């Protein structure tokens, strides 16, 4: 179990909905590791969340998540949202999909960014890294210039919502 309150000095969190099987999500493992290392020293922590239905997708089991963490030498927690509660709270649609939440002056967490990690999945050095820029702007106490971008990847299917699986 992980709670935001476990991170006493946190200014913000990068929350990325990801999974084991999605080809698009697989492209971002190294970038997420680097981003985690870059920002955690500044009080911004990356949490990866797997909300895929483990009944429908056996490759999303907790055991296989643990193997992925070891193989990719993950520098951040990779958490299972087995009941899909967290994904529903964020209204996550697909993997990978990123959110940035930031603590306001009264101590409440406010969503400041939602969308893609970047727009260059196949070429990490090209394109715009919207997620990283959003965090950098927040650390500089600036408003996020692109607070919403459209994420792409594998759809998160919510257990019991069959009409959307067709």
N, C-alpha and C positions, 0 to 999 in steps of 0.2 A: 504494500500500500504506500502510495506517495501522495502527499498533500502540499499545496502551495505554502502552507504555514510551516513546512519543514525547512523552507528557505528564508531564514530570518532577514537577511540583508538584500533580498531581491527587489530590484527596481521594476523588473518585468520578466515575462516569460515568452519564449518562442514555443508554440505548441504546433507540432506537425503531425497530422494524421497520415499514417503510412501503413505499409503491410509487407508481408514476405513475398507475395506472388506478383504484384503489379510491375510490369516492365518499366513503366515510367518512374515509379517510386525507387526501383533498384538503381536508377541512374544518379540518385542524390545522396547515397550513403557517405561518400567521402566529403562532399560539400557540407553536409550537416555536421560531420565530425569537426571539420575546420571551423565552422561557424560557432559550434558549441565551445570550442577552446578559445576562440577570439572573444566571445562576449561574456563568458561566465566570470572572468576576472573583473568585469565591470558591473556585476550584479544582475546580469540577464542570463537566464538559464533556459536551455533547450530541453524540451520533453517530447519524445516521440510516442504516439499513441496508436495502437492497432485496434481498430473497432470493427474489423471484418467479422462476419458471422462464421464462427468456428464449426458450426454444424454443416453449413453449406460448403465451406472451404477448409478441408482438412489441413492444407498447407499453412494455415494461420494458427496452428496450435501453439500453446505456450512453450512447449518443448522445442519446436522449430524456431520460435522467436529467440530462445536462448542460444541456439546454434548460430543464428544470424549475428547476434551480438558478439559472440566469440570470434566468428569468421571475419567480421568487419571491424573488430576492435573498437566498438562503439564507445564514444566519449560522453554519452548522455544516457539517461534512463530510457528504455524502450518498454513501454507499459501496455498491458493488455486491458482493454475496455470490453470485457466479455459480455456484459449486459448492454453495451452500446449507449450507456448513460451519458458519458462525456461527449461523444460524437453528436448526440441529440441536443445537448446543451449548446454546443457551438454551431449546430446546424451544418455539420461537415457533410460534404457531398461526395468527395472522391479522395484518392490517394495519388500523389502527395498533395495535401492542402495545408497551408500554413496560416497560423493566427498569431498575432502579437497582442498580449494583454499587458497593461501598464498600471502601476499603482498611482492613483491620484493623491492629492494633498490630504484627503480625509482617510486614506488607507484602503479605498475601494478599488478593485480591479476593473479596468475599463478596456474594452477591445479597441485597439488602435489600427490593426491591419488584418486583412483577410485576403487570401488568394494564393498565387503561385509563389514558388521559391524564386525562380527566375524565368526568363523567356528563352533559355538556350539549353534545354535538357541534354542535347547531344554534344554541345560544345561549351564546356563550363567557363572558358575564358572570354566568351563572346556574349553579347546581349546585356540585358539589364537584370541585376540581382535586386528585385523589388523588396524582398524580405530583409536582406542585409541593410539596404538603404533605409528602410523604415526604422529599424533598430538604431542605426547611426543617427538618424534625425531625432529620434526620441531621446537618445543620450545627450544630444546637443540642445535639448529642450525646445526643439522646433516641431511644428506640426508635420505629420506624415504627408508627403507630397502626393503619393498614390495610395490612399488607404484601402482601396478595394481593387483587386485584379481578378481576372477569371482563371480559376485553376482548371487543370486538365489532368486526366489520369483515369485509373480504374474506379468505377462507381462503388460507393459503400452501400450495400444493400442491407436494409434494416430488417431484422428478423420479424416475421409476421406481416410485412408489407409486400405482399406478393404482386399486386398490380404494377408496381414500379420495376419488377424484375423482368418484365416481358420485353 
